[in-house]
C-alpha cells in the first residue's frame, strides 16, 4: 500500500482533474485539441516535470508520483494523460538519464516548467515494432549531422519544441548503428507532414514528421554514437509504465460511471445494480483495476529503487491495457444502448482504450519481452 505522501499527491491531482480536466474531455475529443490554457496549468502545477530535479526546474518527485499523475489525469481525459506521459517519459527521461550536464541545463528547465513540449521520434512508415529497419539516416558532416527521414505516429508531434530522434549513423540491416539525437523542432528542415485522424485519444496530436537534411550539432548527440538502440529500449521500458497508468485511469473512469449508472437505472422495478449479471461485471472490473494498480506500483517502485524493471513494466502495460479494453467494453454493456451513444462518456473511454494495447509496444511485443526475461534465467 502506498504511504501518506503518495495519497496526498493522488488527492491533489484528483482534485485538479475533476476541476480542470474532466469538464473539458468531451470537447477535447470532439474538437481534437487540448486547450493551451489547460497545457499551461499542467506546467504550472508541476505535472509536466514531475520527477525532474528542482535544480533543473522540475517538481523533484519520483516515478511512482509520475504514474499517479498520469493515471489521475487520464481518468479525466485520456488525450491529456498521454500528452503528459509521452512528454515526460519519452522526451524528458532520456535527457535526464543519458544527457550531458550541458544538455540537461539547456533543455530540462523548458521541458519541466517552461512550457516546452517534448516528443519521441522512433517509429517510421516501414519501421514499427522492428526498429532495426529504420530508414532515417544521419550523415556525418564534420561539426554536425545531417538527418533525413520520415517518422510516423509521433505523439505530441504538432506541438513539440524538442524531439528525441532515432537515426542510423551507419547503414545496417539491424539495430546496430542507431544514434539518438536531441532535435529542436525549429531547426530548418523539421516539419509536420500530416496529422492522423484517429479512433480515440483524438485530442492528442499524432503526427507524421519529415526531416529534410536537418542539421544537428554533435553537441546534441544523446548518449554515444551508435548506442541509440539502448537509449530507445530503456526509454520505452519506462514509457510502458506511463501507458499502463493511462490505461488504468481510463478503466477507473469507465468503472466509476458504470457503477453510478447501475444504481440509477431502474429496470424490472429495481436498480440494475441489484441484478447479479451486472454485479458480476462490476466485480470483474473492480478486480482488474486493483490488479493493474498493483502491477504499476511494483514496476514504479523497482524503477525508483534503480532495480531491473523491464519485465515488470511490460507486465503492467500488457495487463492494464488489456484490462482497460475489457473494462470499457463491459461499461458499455452495463449502460446498454445508452453506452453506445456519444451522450454518455463510456463510448469515449472505449475508443480511448484501444490504443493502450498498441503504442509503446503492442501487446504481442510485451509478451515477447516478458517471455525473454523469464527464459534468460534458464540459459
Secondary structure, 3 states (H helix, E strand, C coil): CCCHHHHHHHHHHHHHHHHHHHHHHHHHHHHCCCCHHHHHHHHHCCHHHCCCCHHHCCCCCCHHHHHHHHHHHHHHCHHHHHHHHHHHHHHHHHHHHHCCHHHHHHHHHHHHHCCCCEEEECCECCECCCHHHCCCEEEECCCEEEEEEEEEEEECCCCCCEEEEEEECCCCCCCCCEEEEEEECCCCCEEEEEECCCCCCCCCCEEEEEEEEEEEEHHHEECCCCCHHHHHHHHHHHHHHHHHHHHHHHHHHHHHHHHHHHHHCEECCEEHHHCHHHHHHHHHHHHHHHHHHHHHHHHHHHHHCCCCCHHHHHHHHHHHHHHHHHHHHHHHHHHHHHHHCCCCCHHHHHHHHHHHHCCCCCHHHHHHHHHHHHHHHHC
